């Protein structure tokens, strides 16, 4: 087994049962399947393969959000249908507004369903959204 180090820090660690670094670098380890010729990476000993992780910061836009599902789409380069989407606003979202869901609706496109609490019709003021998509093979 080969462990690559730079200035005493672990860069890549291929896990094996007799590894002398097993406990020392457990939190910093990335387990890579041996014999895997693609770019898929599995994190953790029981994790699922990840093909890529893409990230974008995008302005939400300003719009009225009546009660019900209000769909808006945002361009996220590298997003693939079936990927997992995580959305975090950089600033506060206007009161009474929440996200129903977020999904990759088409290649390079993330769809977010916005909604409002009952008996309100607030306006979402422009807020930056950090959008991360974890693509699977």
DSSP file (Angstrom, degrees, kcal/mol; ACC not computed):
  #  RESIDUE AA STRUCTURE BP1 BP2  ACC     N-H-->O    O-->H-N    N-H-->O    O-->H-N    TCO  KAPPA ALPHA  PHI   PSI    X-CA   Y-CA   Z-CA
    1    1 A X              0   0    0      0, 0.0     2,-0.5     0, 0.0    14,-0.0   0.000 360.0 360.0 360.0 140.4    0.0    0.0    0.0
    2    2 A X        -     0   0    0      2,-0.0    12,-0.5     0, 0.0     2,-0.5  -0.947 360.0-167.9-115.2 131.7    1.2    3.5   -0.8
    3    3 A X  E     -A   13   0A   0     -2,-0.5     2,-0.5    10,-0.1    10,-0.2  -0.977  13.4-146.3-116.8 125.7    0.3    6.5    1.3
    4    4 A X  E     -A   12   0A   0      8,-1.2     7,-2.2    -2,-0.5     8,-0.8  -0.802  20.1-177.2 -95.5 129.7    1.1    9.9   -0.2
    5    5 A X  E     -A   10   0A   0     -2,-0.5     2,-0.4     5,-0.2     5,-0.2  -0.917  14.7-170.3-123.5 150.4    2.1   12.6    2.3
    6    6 A X  E >  S-A    9   0A   0      3,-2.0     3,-2.1    -2,-0.3    -2,-0.0  -0.953  80.0 -17.5-138.7 121.0    3.0   16.3    1.8
    7    7 A X  T 3  S-     0   0    0     -2,-0.4     3,-0.1     1,-0.3    -1,-0.0   0.870 127.3 -54.6  50.9  41.6    4.4   18.2    4.8
    8    8 A X  T 3  S+     0   0    0      1,-0.2     2,-0.4     0, 0.0    -1,-0.3   0.498 112.9 118.3  77.6   2.7    3.1   15.5    7.1
    9    9 A X  E <   -A    6   0A   0     -3,-2.1    -3,-2.0     1,-0.0     2,-0.3  -0.846  67.0-117.4-107.2 142.1   -0.5   15.7    5.9
   10   10 A X  E     +A    5   0A   0     -2,-0.4    -5,-0.2    -5,-0.2     3,-0.1  -0.577  32.6 171.7 -76.2 130.1   -2.3   12.8    4.3
   11   11 A X  E     +     0   0A   0     -7,-2.2     2,-0.4     1,-0.4    -1,-0.2   0.822  70.0   6.8-101.1 -52.3   -3.4   13.4    0.7
   12   12 A X  E     -A    4   0A   0     -8,-0.8    -8,-1.2    17,-0.1     2,-0.4  -0.999  62.4-174.1-135.6 136.4   -4.6   10.0   -0.4
   13   13 A X  E     -A    3   0A   0     17,-0.6     2,-0.8    -2,-0.4    17,-0.3  -0.958  11.8-157.5-134.9 115.4   -5.1    6.9    1.7
   14   14 A X        -     0   0    0    -12,-0.5    17,-0.1    -2,-0.4     2,-0.1  -0.835  29.5-129.2 -91.8 114.0   -6.1    3.5    0.3
   15   15 A X        +     0   0    0     -2,-0.8     2,-0.3    15,-0.1     3,-0.0  -0.344  35.3 166.6 -68.3 136.9   -7.6    1.6    3.2
   16   16 A X    >   -     0   0    0     -2,-0.1     3,-1.3     1,-0.0     6,-0.1  -0.963  45.3-112.4-144.1 162.0   -6.3   -1.9    3.9
   17   17 A X  T 3  S+     0   0    0     -2,-0.3    -1,-0.0     1,-0.3    -2,-0.0   0.784 114.7  42.8 -68.8 -28.0   -6.8   -4.2    6.9
   18   18 A X  T 3  S+     0   0    0      4,-0.0    -1,-0.3     3,-0.0     2,-0.2   0.078  80.6 143.8-105.5  24.3   -3.1   -4.1    8.0
   19   19 A X    X   -     0   0    0     -3,-1.3     3,-0.9     1,-0.2     4,-0.2  -0.453  42.1-155.9 -71.3 127.1   -2.6   -0.3    7.6
   20   20 A X  T 3  S+     0   0    0     -2,-0.2     4,-0.3     1,-0.2     3,-0.2   0.647  96.0  53.5 -74.4 -13.2   -0.3    1.3   10.2
   21   21 A X  T 3> S+     0   0    0      1,-0.1     4,-2.5     2,-0.1    -1,-0.2   0.408  76.8 107.5 -97.3   0.2   -2.0    4.6    9.5
   22   22 A X  T <4 S+     0   0    0     -3,-0.9     4,-0.2     1,-0.2    -1,-0.1   0.872  88.2  28.5 -50.1 -53.1   -5.6    3.3   10.0
   23   23 A X  T >4 S+     0   0    0     -4,-0.2     3,-0.7    -3,-0.2     4,-0.3   0.854 117.8  57.7 -79.7 -35.2   -6.3    5.0   13.4
   24   24 A X  T 34 S+     0   0    0     -4,-0.3    -2,-0.2     1,-0.2    -1,-0.2   0.871 121.3  24.3 -64.1 -38.4   -4.0    8.0   12.9
   25   25 A X  T >X S+     0   0    0     -4,-2.5     3,-0.8     1,-0.1     4,-0.7   0.131  82.1 120.9-116.5  20.3   -5.7    9.2    9.7
   26   26 A X  G X4 S+     0   0    0     -3,-0.7     3,-1.1     1,-0.3    -1,-0.1   0.898  78.8  46.6 -53.5 -47.1   -9.2    7.8   10.1
   27   27 A X  G 34 S+     0   0    0     -4,-0.3    -1,-0.3     1,-0.2    -2,-0.1   0.758 116.9  44.7 -69.3 -23.7  -11.0   11.2    9.9
   28   28 A X  G <4 S+     0   0    0     -3,-0.8    -1,-0.2    -4,-0.1    -2,-0.2   0.372  89.1 118.6-101.1   4.6   -8.9   12.3    7.0
   29   29 A X    <<  -     0   0    0     -3,-1.1     2,-0.5    -4,-0.7    15,-0.1  -0.455  43.5-165.5 -79.9 142.6   -9.2    9.1    4.9
   30   30 A X        -     0   0    0    -17,-0.3   -17,-0.6    -2,-0.2     2,-0.6  -0.991  18.1-144.1-119.2 118.8  -10.7    8.8    1.5
   31   31 A X        -     0   0    0     -2,-0.5    11,-0.8    11,-0.3     2,-0.5  -0.739  16.6-169.8 -88.7 121.6  -11.3    5.2    0.6
   32   32 A X        -     0   0    0     -2,-0.6     2,-0.2   -19,-0.3     9,-0.1  -0.944  25.5-119.5-114.0 127.6  -10.8    4.6   -3.1
   33   33 A X    >   -     0   0    0     -2,-0.5     3,-1.2     7,-0.2     2,-0.2  -0.461  30.2-127.2 -64.9 127.8  -11.8    1.3   -4.6
   34   34 A X  T 3  S+     0   0    0      1,-0.2     3,-0.1    -2,-0.2    -1,-0.1  -0.516  92.3  27.7 -75.2 146.3   -8.8   -0.5   -6.1
   35   35 A X  T 3  S+     0   0    0      1,-0.3     2,-0.7    -2,-0.2    -1,-0.2   0.420  84.7 133.4  83.2  -1.1   -9.1   -1.6   -9.7
   36   36 A X    <   -     0   0    0     -3,-1.2    -1,-0.3     1,-0.2    -4,-0.0  -0.739  31.8-177.9 -84.6 115.2  -11.6    1.2  -10.4
   37   37 A X        +     0   0    0     -2,-0.7    -1,-0.2    -3,-0.1     2,-0.1   0.530  57.4  78.8 -94.2  -5.6  -10.5    2.8  -13.6
   38   38 A X  S    S-     0   0    0      2,-0.1    -2,-0.0     1,-0.1    13,-0.0  -0.269  93.8-104.6 -89.4-176.2  -13.3    5.5  -13.7
   39   39 A X  S    S+     0   0    0     -2,-0.1     2,-0.1     2,-0.1    11,-0.1   0.287  75.3 128.5 -93.2  10.9  -13.3    8.7  -11.7
   40   40 A X        -     0   0    0      9,-0.1     2,-0.4    97,-0.0    11,-0.2  -0.445  40.0-164.9 -68.8 137.8  -15.9    7.4   -9.2
   41   41 A X  E     -B   50   0B   0      9,-2.3     9,-2.6    -2,-0.1     2,-0.5  -0.972  10.2-153.1-125.2 140.0  -15.0    7.8   -5.6
   42   42 A X  E     -B   49   0B   0    -11,-0.8     2,-0.6    -2,-0.4   -11,-0.3  -0.963   9.9-153.8-111.8 125.5  -16.5    6.1   -2.6
   43   43 A X        +     0   0    0      5,-0.6     5,-0.1    -2,-0.5     3,-0.1  -0.878  65.0  10.7-101.7 124.0  -16.3    8.0    0.7
   44   44 A X  S >  S-     0   0    0     -2,-0.6     3,-1.0   -15,-0.1   -14,-0.0   0.056  94.8 -83.8  88.6 155.6  -16.4    5.7    3.8
   45   45 A X  T 3  S+     0   0    0      1,-0.2    -1,-0.1    -2,-0.0    -2,-0.0   0.745 129.6  31.1 -69.6 -23.0  -16.1    2.0    3.9
   46   46 A X  T 3  S+     0   0    0     -3,-0.1    -1,-0.2     2,-0.1    -2,-0.1   0.179  94.8 125.6-118.0  16.6  -19.9    1.5    3.1
   47   47 A X    <   -     0   0    0     -3,-1.0     2,-0.3     1,-0.1    -3,-0.1  -0.184  59.7-111.7 -76.5 167.2  -20.5    4.6    1.0
   48   48 A X        -     0   0    0     -5,-0.1    -5,-0.6     1,-0.1    -1,-0.1  -0.675  42.6 -90.7 -94.1 152.1  -22.0    4.8   -2.5
   49   49 A X  E     -B   42   0B   0     -2,-0.3     2,-0.4    -7,-0.2    88,-0.2  -0.320  35.7-155.1 -63.4 142.9  -20.0    5.9   -5.5
   50   50 A X  E     -B   41   0B   0     -9,-2.6    -9,-2.3    86,-0.2    86,-0.2  -0.984  10.8-170.5-119.0 130.2  -19.9    9.6   -6.3
   51   51 A X        -     0   0    0     84,-2.7     2,-0.3    -2,-0.4    85,-0.2   0.887  67.6 -27.5 -86.1 -44.6  -19.2   10.7   -9.9
   52   52 A X  E     -C  135   0C   0     83,-1.3    83,-3.1   -11,-0.1     2,-0.4  -0.979  46.6-138.0-164.7 159.4  -18.7   14.4   -9.2
   53   53 A X  E     -C  134   0C   0     -2,-0.3     2,-0.3    81,-0.2    81,-0.2  -0.994  23.7-171.6-124.7 123.3  -19.7   17.2   -6.9
   54   54 A X  E     -C  133   0C   0     79,-2.5    79,-2.8    -2,-0.4     2,-0.4  -0.866   0.6-168.8-117.0 152.4  -20.6   20.6   -8.5
   55   55 A X  E     +C  132   0C   0     -2,-0.3     2,-0.3    77,-0.2    77,-0.2  -0.994   8.8 170.7-143.1 141.2  -21.2   23.9   -6.8
   56   56 A X  E     -C  131   0C   0     75,-2.2    75,-3.2    -2,-0.4     2,-0.5  -0.993  25.6-142.8-149.4 148.2  -22.6   27.3   -7.7
   57   57 A X  E     +C  130   0C   0     -2,-0.3     2,-0.4    73,-0.2    73,-0.2  -0.975  33.9 174.7-110.6 120.8  -23.6   30.5   -6.0
   58   58 A X  E     -C  129   0C   0     71,-2.4    71,-3.2    -2,-0.5     2,-0.3  -0.962  34.4-114.8-132.4 141.1  -26.6   31.9   -7.8
   59   59 A X  E     -C  128   0C   0     -2,-0.4    69,-0.2    69,-0.2    67,-0.1  -0.593  20.4-145.2 -73.6 133.4  -28.9   34.9   -7.1
   60   60 A X        -     0   0    0     67,-2.4    -1,-0.1    -2,-0.3    68,-0.1   0.794  34.4-131.7 -69.2 -29.0  -32.5   33.7   -6.4
   61   61 A X        -     0   0    0     66,-0.1     2,-0.5    -3,-0.0    66,-0.3  -0.095  22.5 -86.5  88.2 161.4  -34.1   36.7   -8.1
   62   62 A X        +     0   0    0     64,-0.1     2,-0.3    63,-0.1    63,-0.2  -0.929  62.0 141.1-108.7 127.9  -36.9   38.7   -6.5
   63   63 A X  E     -E  124   0D   0     61,-1.3    61,-3.0    -2,-0.5     2,-0.2  -0.989  52.6 -94.4-161.4 154.9  -40.5   37.5   -7.0
   64   64 A X  E     -E  123   0D   0     -2,-0.3     2,-0.5    59,-0.3    59,-0.3  -0.490  31.6-154.5 -71.1 143.2  -43.8   37.2   -5.2
   65   65 A X        -     0   0    0     57,-3.2    57,-0.5    -2,-0.2     3,-0.1  -0.809  13.4-172.7-123.8  88.8  -44.4   33.8   -3.6
   66   66 A X        -     0   0    0     -2,-0.5    50,-0.2    55,-0.2    55,-0.2  -0.305  44.7 -73.9 -73.1 166.6  -48.1   33.0   -3.3
   67   67 A X  S    S+     0   0    0     53,-0.5     2,-0.2    48,-0.2    -1,-0.1  -0.388 101.6  47.7 -60.1 133.1  -49.3   30.0   -1.4
   68   68 A X  S    S-     0   0    0     48,-0.3     2,-0.6    -3,-0.1    48,-0.2  -0.636 105.4 -40.1 121.9 178.6  -48.6   26.8   -3.4
   69   69 A X        -     0   0    0     -2,-0.2     2,-0.7    46,-0.1    46,-0.2  -0.696  51.1-173.0 -84.3 118.0  -45.7   25.4   -5.4
   70   70 A X  E     -F  114   0E   0     44,-2.8    44,-2.7    -2,-0.6     2,-0.4  -0.913  14.2-152.2-114.2 102.9  -43.8   28.2   -7.3
   71   71 A X  E     +F  113   0E   0     -2,-0.7     2,-0.4    42,-0.2    42,-0.2  -0.599  18.7 173.8 -85.9 130.4  -41.2   26.6   -9.5
   72   72 A X  E     -F  112   0E   0     40,-2.3    40,-2.9    -2,-0.4     2,-0.4  -0.982  17.4-146.4-129.1 144.1  -38.0   28.5  -10.4
   73   73 A X  E     -F  111   0E   0     -2,-0.4     2,-0.4    38,-0.2    38,-0.2  -0.872   9.9-166.4-113.8 148.3  -35.0   27.0  -12.3
   74   74 A X  E     -F  110   0E   0     36,-2.8    36,-3.1    -2,-0.4     2,-0.5  -0.994  24.9-117.6-134.5 136.6  -31.4   27.9  -11.9
   75   75 A X  E     +F  109   0E   0     -2,-0.4     2,-0.4    34,-0.2    34,-0.3  -0.625  33.6 173.4 -77.8 121.9  -28.4   27.1  -14.2
   76   76 A X    >   -     0   0    0     32,-1.5     3,-2.0    -2,-0.5    32,-0.2  -0.903  28.3-135.0-130.6 101.6  -25.8   24.9  -12.4
   77   77 A X  T 3  S+     0   0    0     -2,-0.4   -22,-0.1     1,-0.3     3,-0.1  -0.328  88.3  20.1 -60.3 129.2  -23.1   23.7  -14.8
   78   78 A X  T 3  S+     0   0    0      1,-0.3    -1,-0.3   -24,-0.1     2,-0.2   0.307  84.5 140.3  95.2  -8.4  -22.4   20.0  -14.4
   79   79 A X    <   -     0   0    0     -3,-2.0    29,-2.8   -26,-0.1     2,-0.4  -0.488  34.6-160.6 -69.4 136.7  -25.6   19.1  -12.7
   80   80 A X    >   -     0   0    0     27,-0.2     3,-2.2    -2,-0.2    24,-0.1  -0.952  27.5 -97.4-122.9 140.9  -27.0   15.7  -13.9
   81   81 A X  T 3  S+     0   0    0     -2,-0.4    24,-0.1     1,-0.3     3,-0.1  -0.284 112.3  30.7 -55.2 132.2  -30.5   14.3  -13.6
   82   82 A X  T 3  S+     0   0    0     22,-0.5    -1,-0.3     1,-0.4    23,-0.1   0.267  89.8 131.3  98.6  -9.1  -30.7   12.1  -10.6
   83   83 A X    <   -     0   0    0     -3,-2.2    21,-0.5     1,-0.1     2,-0.4  -0.335  63.4-108.0 -72.4 158.0  -28.1   13.9   -8.6
   84   84 A X  E     -D  134   0C   0     50,-2.4    50,-2.6    19,-0.1     2,-0.4  -0.730  33.6-150.2 -87.5 135.2  -28.7   15.0   -5.0
   85   85 A X  E     -D  133   0C   0     -2,-0.4     2,-0.4    17,-0.3    48,-0.2  -0.898  14.3-174.1-113.6 134.0  -29.2   18.7   -4.4
   86   86 A X  E     -D  132   0C   0     46,-2.7    46,-2.7    -2,-0.4     2,-0.5  -0.996   8.0-171.0-123.5 126.4  -28.4   20.7   -1.4
   87   87 A X  E     +D  131   0C   0     -2,-0.4     2,-0.4    44,-0.2    44,-0.2  -0.975   8.1 173.9-122.3 128.5  -29.5   24.4   -1.2
   88   88 A X  E     -D  130   0C   0     42,-2.4    42,-3.3    -2,-0.5     2,-0.2  -0.988  26.8-133.1-131.4 123.5  -28.4   26.9    1.4
   89   89 A X  E     -D  129   0C   0     -2,-0.4    40,-0.2    40,-0.2     4,-0.1  -0.531   6.5-146.4 -72.7 141.0  -29.2   30.6    1.3
   90   90 A X  S    S+     0   0    0     38,-3.2     2,-0.2    -2,-0.2    -1,-0.1   0.892  84.6  24.1 -72.7 -40.3  -26.2   32.9    2.0
   91   91 A X  S    S-     0   0    0     37,-0.6     2,-0.1     1,-0.1    36,-0.1  -0.529 107.5 -65.3-113.1-177.2  -28.5   35.4    3.7
   92   92 A X        -     0   0    0     -2,-0.2     2,-0.3     1,-0.1    -1,-0.1  -0.428  45.7-128.5 -71.2 143.0  -31.9   35.2    5.4
   93   93 A X        -     0   0    0     -2,-0.1     3,-0.1     1,-0.1     4,-0.1  -0.726  39.8 -90.5 -87.8 142.2  -34.9   34.3    3.3
   94   94 A X    >   -     0   0    0     -2,-0.3     3,-1.4    31,-0.2    -1,-0.1  -0.150  56.1 -87.7 -50.6 144.3  -37.9   36.7    3.6
   95   95 A X  T 3  S+     0   0    0      1,-0.2    -1,-0.1    -3,-0.1     3,-0.1  -0.237 111.2  24.2 -57.2 140.2  -40.3   35.7    6.4
   96   96 A X  T 3  S+     0   0    0      1,-0.3    21,-2.0    -3,-0.1     2,-0.4   0.449  97.4 110.9  86.1   1.4  -43.1   33.3    5.5
   97   97 A X  E <   +G  116   0E   0     -3,-1.4     2,-0.3    19,-0.2    -1,-0.3  -0.887  36.5 162.9-111.9 139.9  -41.2   31.7    2.6
   98   98 A X  E     -G  115   0E   0     17,-2.3    17,-2.6    -2,-0.4     2,-0.5  -0.957  37.7-106.3-146.1 165.8  -39.8   28.2    2.4
   99   99 A X  E     -G  114   0E   0     -2,-0.3    15,-0.3    15,-0.2     3,-0.1  -0.824  16.8-166.3 -95.5 129.3  -38.5   25.7   -0.1
  100  100 A X  E     -     0   0E   0     13,-4.0     2,-0.3    -2,-0.5    -1,-0.2   0.915  69.1 -35.4 -73.7 -46.3  -40.8   22.7   -0.9
  101  101 A X  E     -G  113   0E   0     12,-0.8    12,-2.2     2,-0.0     2,-0.3  -0.970  47.0-140.7-165.4 168.3  -38.0   20.8   -2.7
  102  102 A X  E     +G  112   0E   0     -2,-0.3   -17,-0.3    10,-0.2     2,-0.3  -0.982  29.9 156.4-142.2 138.1  -34.9   21.1   -4.9
  103  103 A X  E     -G  111   0E   0      8,-2.2     8,-3.2    -2,-0.3     2,-0.8  -0.979  49.5-100.5-153.9 161.5  -34.0   18.7   -7.7
  104  104 A X  E     +G  110   0E   0    -21,-0.5   -22,-0.5    -2,-0.3     6,-0.2  -0.821  38.7 178.1 -85.3 112.0  -32.0   18.4  -10.9
  105  105 A X  E     -     0   0E   0      4,-1.2     2,-0.3    -2,-0.8    -1,-0.2   0.699  64.3  -6.8 -91.3 -21.7  -34.8   18.8  -13.5
  106  106 A X  E >  S-G  109   0E   0      3,-1.3     3,-2.2   -26,-0.0    -1,-0.2  -0.958  98.9 -59.3-161.2 166.7  -32.5   18.7  -16.6
  107  107 A X  T 3  S+     0   0    0     -2,-0.3   -27,-0.2     1,-0.3     3,-0.1  -0.346 125.7   3.3 -55.4 130.1  -28.8   18.6  -17.4
  108  108 A X  T 3  S+     0   0    0    -29,-2.8   -32,-1.5   -32,-0.2     2,-0.4   0.689 114.0 104.5  65.9  22.3  -27.2   21.7  -16.0
  109  109 A X  E <   -FG  75 106E   0     -3,-2.2    -3,-1.3   -34,-0.3    -4,-1.2  -0.981  49.5-165.7-140.9 126.6  -30.5   22.9  -14.4
  110  110 A X  E     -FG  74 104E   0    -36,-3.1   -36,-2.8    -2,-0.4     2,-0.4  -0.927  11.3-153.8-110.2 133.5  -31.7   22.8  -10.8
  111  111 A X  E     -FG  73 103E   0     -8,-3.2    -8,-2.2    -2,-0.4     2,-0.4  -0.893   8.2-168.9-107.0 132.5  -35.4   23.4  -10.0
  112  112 A X  E     -FG  72 102E   0    -40,-2.9   -40,-2.3    -2,-0.4     2,-0.7  -0.987  13.1-146.9-122.2 130.4  -36.5   24.8   -6.6
  113  113 A X  E     -FG  71 101E   0    -12,-2.2   -13,-4.0    -2,-0.4   -12,-0.8  -0.867  19.4-163.5 -95.2 114.6  -40.1   24.8   -5.5
  114  114 A X  E     +FG  70  99E   0    -44,-2.7   -44,-2.8    -2,-0.7     2,-0.3  -0.694  11.3 175.7 -97.0 150.8  -40.8   27.9   -3.4
  115  115 A X  E     - G   0  98E   0    -17,-2.6   -17,-2.3    -2,-0.3     2,-0.3  -0.939  18.1-139.5-148.3 167.5  -43.9   28.2   -1.1
  116  116 A X  E     - G   0  97E   0     -2,-0.3   -48,-0.3   -50,-0.2   -19,-0.2  -0.919  30.6 -97.8-130.3 156.3  -45.4   30.6    1.5
  117  117 A X    >   -     0   0    0    -21,-2.0     3,-1.0    -2,-0.3     5,-0.1  -0.293  62.0 -72.6 -66.9 158.7  -47.2   30.1    4.7
  118  118 A X  T 3  S+     0   0    0      1,-0.2    -1,-0.1   -52,-0.1     3,-0.1  -0.139 115.3  14.1 -55.8 147.8  -51.0   30.2    4.7
  119  119 A X  T 3  S+     0   0    0      1,-0.2     2,-0.3    -3,-0.1    -1,-0.2   0.736 107.5 100.8  59.7  28.2  -52.8   33.5    4.2
  120  120 A X    <   -     0   0    0     -3,-1.0   -53,-0.5   -24,-0.1    -1,-0.2  -0.935  46.8-172.8-133.3 160.2  -49.6   35.3    3.0
  121  121 A X        +     0   0    0     -2,-0.3   -55,-0.2   -55,-0.2   -24,-0.1  -0.443  27.5 174.3-146.0  66.4  -48.1   36.3   -0.3
  122  122 A X        -     0   0    0    -57,-0.5   -57,-3.2   -26,-0.2     2,-0.5  -0.167  29.2-119.4 -72.8 168.4  -44.6   37.6    0.6
  123  123 A X  E     -E   64   0D   0    -59,-0.3     2,-0.8   -28,-0.1   -59,-0.3  -0.940  16.4-133.8-110.2 128.8  -41.9   38.6   -1.9
  124  124 A X  E     -E   63   0D   0    -61,-3.0   -61,-1.3    -2,-0.5     2,-0.3  -0.719  23.3-147.0 -78.6 115.2  -38.6   36.8   -2.0
  125  125 A X        -     0   0    0     -2,-0.8   -31,-0.2   -63,-0.2   -65,-0.1  -0.644  39.8 -77.8 -83.5 144.7  -36.0   39.5   -2.1
  126  126 A X        +     0   0    0     -2,-0.3     2,-0.3   -66,-0.1    -1,-0.1  -0.102  61.9 169.7 -47.3 123.2  -32.9   38.6   -4.0
  127  127 A X        -     0   0    0    -66,-0.3   -67,-2.4    -3,-0.1     2,-0.3  -0.994  36.2-112.8-136.0 141.8  -30.7   36.3   -2.0
  128  128 A X  E     -C   59   0C   0     -2,-0.3   -38,-3.2   -69,-0.2   -37,-0.6  -0.567  30.4-154.0 -74.3 137.6  -27.6   34.3   -3.0
  129  129 A X  E     -CD  58  89C   0    -71,-3.2   -71,-2.4    -2,-0.3     2,-0.7  -0.957   8.8-146.4-114.6 126.0  -28.1   30.6   -3.0
  130  130 A X  E     -CD  57  88C   0    -42,-3.3   -42,-2.4    -2,-0.5     2,-0.5  -0.841  24.9-171.0 -87.5 116.3  -25.3   28.1   -2.5
  131  131 A X  E     -CD  56  87C   0    -75,-3.2   -75,-2.2    -2,-0.7     2,-0.4  -0.946   7.7-176.0-116.5 123.1  -26.3   25.1   -4.6
  132  132 A X  E     -CD  55  86C   0    -46,-2.7   -46,-2.7    -2,-0.5     2,-0.5  -0.962   5.1-166.1-118.9 135.2  -24.4   21.8   -4.5
  133  133 A X  E     -CD  54  85C   0    -79,-2.8   -79,-2.5    -2,-0.4     2,-0.7  -0.983   7.4-157.6-122.4 126.4  -25.2   18.8   -6.6
  134  134 A X  E     -CD  53  84C   0    -50,-2.6   -50,-2.4    -2,-0.5     2,-0.3  -0.905  17.7-154.9-102.1 110.5  -23.7   15.4   -5.9
  135  135 A X  E     -C   52   0C   0    -83,-3.1   -84,-2.7    -2,-0.7   -83,-1.3  -0.679   3.8-155.4 -89.6 138.3  -23.8   13.4   -9.1
  136  136 A X              0   0    0     -2,-0.3   -86,-0.2   -86,-0.2   -53,-0.0  -0.809 360.0 360.0-109.5 151.9  -23.9    9.6   -9.0
  137  137 A X              0   0    0     -2,-0.3   -87,-0.1   -88,-0.2    -1,-0.1   0.514 360.0 360.0 -67.1 360.0  -22.7    7.2  -11.8
